[in-house]
Amino acid sequence: MYVGTQMGGAQLAQAGDRYLKQLAQLGVKHVCIDPEGDPWQWNRDVLLRHRDRIEGFGLKLD
């Protein structure tokens, strides 16, 4: 299922892991959520940690 929700890192920080868990429980499979922080400061490690966090809930990061 695709839900028309895109989030920035700051929004995810406010919503927390409960939001990701809720999406997974509702049957959502793919999400589009940016990591927290300034995009100019993102590096490989930041992106991998972010992907691992999202995938830890059974979601795929688009």
C-alpha positions, 0 to 999 in steps of 0.5 A: 500500500502506498500512502500519500505522506512524505515526511522530513526528518524533523517531522519524523523526530516529532512523530517518533518510532510509534508512527513508523510502527503504526504505518507498518501495522496498517499495511504500508510497505513503502515510505518517503522520509528524509533523515534528520538534519541538514541535507548538506551534512548527510553522509553514507553512515547517516543514510545507512542508519536511516534506512536501517531504522525504517527497514527495522519496521518492515518498511521500504524507503523510497 
